[in-house]
Amino acid sequence: MFAHHITINYRESYGTFACSCIAFNHESPRRAPEFVTRKVSRQVARIKLGLADKLKMGSLDGQRDWGFAGDYVRAMWLMLQQPTPEDFVIATGVTHSIKQLLEIAFSHVGLDWQKHVEIDPALLRPTEDNLLTGDASKANKILGWKPTVTFEQMVRMMVDSDLSLLSKPAALAAETFIAGD
């Protein structure tokens, strides 16, 4: 919140061309593996390649407004091309559950997610917001921005990237070392 408000303050006080972007969850194969989308895509790839058997998860009920990071970067670029700086929310406006994420990722590699996913109570978050959705109507109206990559395409892209990364000999050697550690 501080960054958002200081951006507005500098824009109004000093005439700085500054935009604030509230970007909802934006994902890609470059996302860090501690985030749930990469945790899923990476482990699905490991299971498909025979490097793992299970994926431990917390609640599957949480819903997020997940979009492709490349689309969000395009929105940010469009923000900076405007004659007047403004603040925008960037989001798809569509939510998907973690269960849907699992279904898409596992089915993409021909596996049944229910045979590989284990619910681990230690991974449950007691204060989890179950539904997060953004409204990017201002970005659509002023910037002409809309996401171009669907949730399904993004999940498949992430799984394919992890399959490719983990299929390389050096990656397999590292995975074998880590799994045996």
KOLLUMVO-845018 format. One record per residue: x, y, z of N, C-alpha, C, O in turn; residue in three letters. Coordinates in steps of 0.2 Angstrom, whole numbers, padded with zeros to 4 digits, always signed. Layout:
XYZXYZXYZXYZALA...
% end
This chain:
+0004-0006+0000+0000+0000+0000+0004+0006+0000+0003+0011-0003MET+0010+0006+0004+0014+0012+0004+0017+0013-0003+0017+0019-0005PHE+0019+0008-0007+0022+0010-0014+0016+0013-0018+0018+0017-0022ALA+0010+0010-0018+0004+0013-0021+0003+0020-0020+0003+0025-0024HIS+0003+0022-0013+0002+0029-0011+0008+0033-0012+0006+0039-0014HIS+0014+0031-0012+0019+0036-0013+0020+0037-0021+0022+0042-0023ILE+0018+0032-0025+0017+0033-0032+0013+0039-0034+0014+0044-0037THR+0007+0039-0031+0002+0044-0032+0004+0051-0029+0003+0056-0032ILE+0008+0050-0023+0010+0057-0020+0015+0060-0025+0015+0066-0026ASN+0020+0056-0027+0025+0059-0032+0022+0061-0038+0024+0067-0041TYR+0017+0058-0041+0014+0060-0047+0010+0067-0046+0011+0071-0050ARG+0007+0067-0040+0003+0073-0039+0007+0079-0036+0006+0085-0038GLU+0012+0078-0032+0016+0083-0029+0022+0085-0034+0024+0091-0034SER+0025+0081-0038+0031+0083-0042+0030+0082-0049+0035+0083-0053TYR+0024+0080-0051+0023+0079-0059+0026+0074-0062+0028+0074-0068GLY+0028+0069-0058+0032+0063-0060+0027+0059-0064+0022+0057-0062THR+0030+0056-0070+0026+0051-0074+0027+0045-0070+0032+0041-0071PHE+0022+0043-0066+0022+0037-0062+0015+0033-0062+0010+0037-0061ALA+0015+0027-0063+0009+0023-0063+0010+0018-0058+0015+0015-0057CYS+0004+0016-0055+0004+0011-0050+0000+0005-0053-0005+0006-0056SER+0003-0001-0053-0001-0007-0056-0002-0012-0050+0003-0014-0047CYS-0008-0013-0049-0010-0019-0044-0011-0025-0049-0016-0026-0052ILE-0006-0029-0049-0006-0035-0053-0008-0041-0049-0004-0043-0045ALA-0013-0044-0051-0015-0050-0048-0010-0056-0050-0006-0055-0054PHE-0011-0062-0047-0006-0067-0048-0005-0068-0056-0009-0070-0060ASN+0002-0067-0057+0004-0068-0064+0010-0073-0064+0014-0072-0060HIS+0008-0078-0068+0012-0084-0068+0016-0085-0075+0014-0083-0080GLU+0021-0089-0074+0025-0091-0080+0030-0097-0078+0031-0098-0072SER+0033-0100-0083+0038-0105-0081+0044-0102-0077+0048-0105-0074PRO+0045-0095-0077+0050-0092-0073+0048-0091-0066+0052-0088-0062ARG+0042-0092-0064+0040-0091-0057+0044-0095-0053+0045-0101-0054ARG+0045-0093-0047+0049-0097-0042+0045-0103-0040+0039-0103-0039ALA+0049-0109-0039+0046-0115-0037+0042-0115-0030+0038-0120-0029PRO+0043-0110-0026+0039-0110-0020+0032-0108-0021+0028-0109-0016GLU+0030-0105-0026+0023-0103-0028+0019-0109-0030+0022-0114-0034PHE+0013-0110-0028+0009-0116-0030+0009-0118-0037+0009-0124-0039VAL+0008-0113-0041+0008-0115-0049+0014-0119-0051+0014-0124-0054THR+0020-0116-0049+0026-0119-0051+0027-0126-0047+0030-0131-0049ARG+0025-0126-0040+0026-0132-0036+0022-0137-0040+0024-0143-0040LYS+0016-0136-0043+0012-0141-0046+0015-0143-0053+0016-0149-0054VAL+0017-0138-0057+0020-0139-0063+0026-0143-0063+0028-0148-0067SER+0031-0141-0058+0037-0145-0057+0036-0152-0055+0039-0157-0057ARG+0032-0153-0050+0031-0160-0047+0027-0164-0052+0028-0170-0053GLN+0022-0161-0056+0019-0165-0061+0024-0168-0066+0024-0173-0069VAL+0029-0163-0068+0034-0165-0073+0039-0171-0070+0040-0176-0073ALA+0040-0170-0063+0044-0175-0060+0041-0182-0060+0044-0187-0061ARG+0034-0182-0058+0030-0188-0058+0030-0191-0065+0031-0197-0066ILE+0029-0187-0070+0029-0190-0077+0035-0193-0079+0035-0198-0082LYS+0041-0190-0077+0047-0192-0078+0050-0198-0074+0055-0200-0075LEU+0046-0200-0069+0048-0205-0064+0052-0203-0059+0055-0207-0056GLY+0053-0197-0058+0057-0194-0052+0054-0193-0046+0057-0192-0041LEU+0047-0194-0046+0043-0193-0040+0037-0197-0041+0035-0199-0046ALA+0033-0198-0035+0027-0202-0035+0021-0198-0033+0015-0198-0036ASP+0022-0193-0029+0017-0189-0025+0018-0182-0025+0024-0180-0026LYS+0013-0178-0025+0013-0171-0024+0009-0170-0018+0003-0171-0017LEU+0012-0167-0012+0008-0165-0006+0006-0158-0007+0009-0153-0009LYS-0001-0157-0005-0004-0151-0006-0008-0149+0001-0009-0154+0005MET-0010-0143+0002-0014-0141+0007-0021-0141+0004-0023-0146+0001GLY-0025-0136+0005-0032-0136+0003-0032-0135-0005-0028-0132-0008SER-0037-0138-0008-0038-0138-0015-0044-0133-0017-0045-0132-0023LEU-0047-0130-0012-0052-0126-0013-0051-0118-0014-0055-0115-0017ASP-0045-0116-0013-0043-0109-0014-0044-0107-0022-0042-0112-0026GLY-0046-0102-0023-0047-0099-0030-0043-0093-0031-0043-0088-0027GLN-0040-0092-0036-0036-0087-0038-0037-0084-0045-0040-0088-0049ARG-0036-0078-0046-0036-0075-0053-0029-0075-0055-0025-0071-0054ASP-0028-0081-0059-0021-0082-0062-0021-0080-0069-0025-0082-0073TRP-0016-0076-0071-0015-0074-0078-0007-0075-0080-0003-0076-0076GLY-0006-0075-0086+0000-0076-0089+0005-0070-0088+0003-0064-0090PHE+0011-0070-0085+0015-0064-0084+0016-0060-0090+0017-0054-0090ALA+0017-0064-0096+0019-0060-0102+0013-0055-0104+0014-0050-0106GLY+0007-0057-0103+0001-0053-0104+0001-0047-0099+0000-0041-0101ASP+0003-0048-0093+0004-0043-0088+0009-0038-0089+0008-0032-0088TYR+0015-0040-0092+0020-0036-0094+0018-0031-0100+0020-0025-0100VAL+0014-0034-0104+0011-0030-0110+0007-0025-0107+0007-0019-0110ARG+0003-0026-0102-0002-0021-0099+0003-0016-0096+0001-0010-0096ALA+0008-0017-0092+0012-0012-0089+0015-0008-0094+0016-0002-0094MET+0018-0011-0100+0020-0007-0105+0015-0002-0108+0017+0004-0109TRP+0009-0004-0109+0004+0000-0112+0002+0006-0107+0001+0011-0109LEU+0003+0004-0100+0002+0010-0095+0007+0015-0096+0005+0021-0096MET+0013+0013-0098+0018+0018-0099+0018+0022-0105+0022+0027-0106LEU+0014+0020-0110+0013+0023-0116+0008+0028-0116+0007+0032-0121GLN+0004+0029-0111-0002+0034-0111+0001+0041-0110+0006+0042-0107GLN-0003+0046-0112-0001+0053-0112-0001+0055-0104+0003+0059-0102PRO-0005+0052-0100-0006+0054-0093-0005+0048-0089-0009+0043-0090THR-0001+0048-0084+0000+0042-0080-0007+0041-0075-0010+0046-0073PRO-0008+0035-0075-0014+0032-0071-0012+0026-0067-0007+0023-0069GLU-0017+0024-0063-0016+0018-0059-0021+0012-0062-0026+0014-0064ASP-0018+0006-0062-0023+0001-0065-0022-0005-0061-0017-0007-0058PHE-0028-0009-0061-0028-0016-0059-0027-0020-0065-0031-0019-0070VAL-0023-0025-0065-0022-0030-0070-0023-0037-0068-0020-0039-0063ILE-0028-0040-0071-0031-0046-0069-0035-0049-0074-0037-0046-0079ALA-0036-0056-0074-0040-0059-0079-0048-0058-0078-0052-0058-0082THR-0050-0057-0071-0057-0057-0069-0060-0064-0069-0066-0064-0068GLY-0056-0069-0070-0058-0076-0069-0055-0080-0064-0048-0079-0064VAL-0058-0083-0060-0055-0087-0055-0055-0095-0057-0059-0097-0060THR-0049-0098-0054-0049-0105-0055-0046-0108-0048-0042-0105-0045HIS-0049-0114-0047-0047-0117-0040-0040-0121-0041-0038-0122-0046SER-0037-0122-0035-0031-0126-0035-0033-0133-0038-0028-0136-0041ILE-0039-0136-0037-0041-0142-0039-0041-0142-0047-0038-0147-0050LYS-0043-0136-0050-0043-0136-0057-0036-0135-0060-0034-0138-0065GLN-0031-0132-0056-0024-0132-0058-0022-0139-0058-0018-0141-0063LEU-0023-0143-0053-0021-0150-0053-0024-0154-0059-0020-0157-0062LEU-0030-0153-0060-0033-0157-0066-0030-0156-0072-0029-0160-0076GLU-0029-0149-0074-0026-0147-0080-0019-0150-0081-0017-0152-0086ILE-0015-0148-0076-0008-0150-0076-0007-0158-0077-0003-0160-0081ALA-0010-0162-0073-0010-0169-0073-0013-0172-0080-0010-0176-0083PHE-0018-0169-0082-0021-0172-0088-0017-0170-0094-0017-0174-0099SER-0013-0165-0094-0009-0163-0099-0004-0168-0101-0001-0169-0106HIS-0002-0172-0095+0003-0177-0096+0000-0184-0096+0004-0189-0095VAL-0006-0184-0096-0010-0191-0096-0010-0194-0090-0010-0200-0090GLY-0010-0191-0084-0010-0194-0078-0017-0191-0074-0019-0186-0075LEU-0019-0196-0069-0025-0194-0065-0022-0191-0059-0019-0194-0055ASP-0024-0185-0058-0021-0181-0052-0023-0184-0045-0019-0184-0041TRP-0029-0188-0045-0031-0191-0039-0027-0196-0036-0027-0198-0031GLN-0023-0199-0041-0018-0205-0039-0012-0202-0037-0008-0206-0034LYS-0010-0196-0038-0004-0193-0036-0004-0188-0030+0001-0186-0028HIS-0010-0185-0029-0010-0179-0024-0012-0182-0017-0017-0185-0017VAL-0008-0180-0012-0010-0181-0006-0011-0174-0002-0007-0170-0003GLU-0016-0174+0002-0017-0168+0006-0013-0169+0013-0014-0174+0016ILE-0009-0164+0014-0005-0164+0020-0008-0158+0024-0007-0152+0023ASP-0011-0160+0030-0013-0155+0035-0008-0150+0037-0010-0144+0038PRO-0002-0151+0037+0003-0146+0039+0004-0141+0033+0006-0135+0035ALA+0001-0142+0027+0001-0137+0022-0005-0132+0022-0005-0128+0018LEU-0010-0134+0026-0016-0130+0026-0014-0123+0029-0010-0122+0034LEU-0017-0118+0027-0016-0111+0029-0022-0109+0033-0028-0108+0030ARG-0022-0107+0039-0028-0106+0043-0031-0099+0041-0037-0098+0042PRO-0027-0094+0038-0030-0088+0037-0031-0087+0029-0030-0081+0027THR-0031-0092+0025-0031-0092+0018-0038-0088+0016-0043-0090+0018GLU-0037-0083+0011-0042-0080+0007-0044-0085+0002-0040-0087-0002ASP-0050-0088+0002-0052-0093-0003-0054-0090-0010-0053-0094-0015ASN-0055-0084-0010-0057-0082-0017-0054-0075-0018-0055-0070-0014LEU-0050-0074-0023-0047-0068-0025-0048-0067-0032-0045-0070-0037LEU-0051-0061-0034-0053-0060-0041-0052-0052-0042-0053-0048-0038THR-0049-0051-0048-0047-0044-0050-0052-0041-0055-0055-0045-0059GLY-0053-0034-0055-0057-0031-0060-0052-0027-0064-0050-0021-0062ASP-0051-0029-0070-0046-0025-0075-0050-0021-0080-0048-0020-0086ALA-0057-0019-0079-0061-0016-0084-0058-0009-0086-0059-0007-0091SER-0055-0006-0081-0052+0001-0083-0046+0000-0088-0045+0003-0092LYS-0042-0005-0087-0036-0007-0091-0039-0009-0098-0036-0007-0103ALA-0044-0012-0098-0048-0014-0104-0050-0008-0108-0049-0007-0114ASN-0053-0004-0104-0056+0002-0107-0051+0007-0110-0052+0010-0115LYS-0046+0009-0105-0042+0014-0107-0036+0012-0111-0034+0015-0116ILE-0033+0006-0109-0027+0003-0113-0029-0002-0118-0025-0003-0123LEU-0035-0004-0119-0037-0009-0124-0034-0016-0122-0033-0020-0127GLY-0032-0017-0116-0029-0023-0114-0034-0028-0112-0039-0027-0108TRP-0032-0034-0114-0036-0040-0112-0030-0046-0112-0026-0046-0116LYS-0031-0051-0108-0026-0056-0108-0027-0060-0114-0033-0061-0117PRO-0022-0063-0117-0022-0067-0123-0021-0074-0121-0022-0079-0126THR-0018-0076-0116-0016-0083-0114-0021-0085-0109-0022-0082-0104VAL-0024-0091-0110-0029-0093-0106-0026-0097-0100-0020-0098-0100THR-0030-0098-0095-0027-0102-0089-0024-0109-0091-0019-0111-0089PHE-0028-0112-0095-0026-0119-0097-0020-0119-0101-0016-0123-0100GLU-0019-0114-0106-0013-0113-0110-0007-0112-0105-0002-0114-0106GLN-0008-0107-0100-0003-0106-0096+0000-0112-0092+0006-0113-0091MET-0005-0116-0089-0003-0121-0085+0000-0126-0090+0006-0129-0088VAL-0002-0128-0096+0001-0132-0100+0008-0130-0102+0013-0134-0102ARG+0009-0123-0103+0016-0120-0104+0020-0121-0099+0026-0123-0100MET+0018-0121-0093+0022-0121-0087+0024-0129-0086+0030-0130-0084MET+0020-0133-0087+0021-0140-0086+0026-0142-0092+0031-0146-0091VAL+0025-0140-0098+0030-0142-0104+0037-0139-0102+0042-0142-0104ASP+0037-0133-0099+0044-0130-0098+0047-0134-0093+0053-0135-0093SER+0044-0136-0087+0047-0140-0082+0049-0147-0085+0054-0150-0083ASP+0045-0150-0089+0047-0156-0093+0053-0156-0096+0058-0160-0096LEU+0054-0150-0100+0060-0149-0104+0066-0148-0100+0071-0151-0101SER+0065-0144-0094+0070-0142-0090+0073-0149-0087+0079-0150-0086LEU+0068-0153-0084+0070-0159-0080+0072-0165-0085+0075-0169-0082LEU+0071-0164-0091+0073-0169-0096+0081-0168-0098+0083-0173-0101SER+0084-0163-0097+0091-0161-0098+0095-0165-0094+0094-0166-0088LYS+0100-0168-0096+0105-0173-0092+0107-0169-0085+0107-0173-0080PRO+0109-0163-0086+0112-0160-0079+0106-0159-0074+0107-0160-0068ALA+0100-0158-0077+0094-0157-0072+0092-0163-0069+0091-0164-0063ALA+0093-0169-0073+0091-0175-0071+0096-0178-0065+0094-0181-0060LEU+0102-0176-0066+0108-0178-0061+0106-0174-0055+0107-0177-0050ALA+0105-0168-0055+0103-0164-0049+0097-0166-0046+0097-0166-0040ALA+0092-0168-0050+0086-0170-0047+0087-0177-0043+0084-0178-0038GLU+0091-0181-0046+0092-0188-0043+0096-0187-0037+0095-0190-0032THR+0101-0182-0037+0105-0180-0031+0100-0178-0025+0101-0180-0019PHE+0096-0173-0027+0091-0170-0022+0086-0175-0019+0085-0175-0013ILE+0083-0179-0024+0079-0184-0022+0082-0189-0017+0078-0192-0013ALA+0088-0191-0018+0092-0196-0014+0094-0193-0008+0097-0197-0004GLY+0094-0186-0007+0097-0183-0001+0093-0184+0005+0094-0181+0010ASP
% end
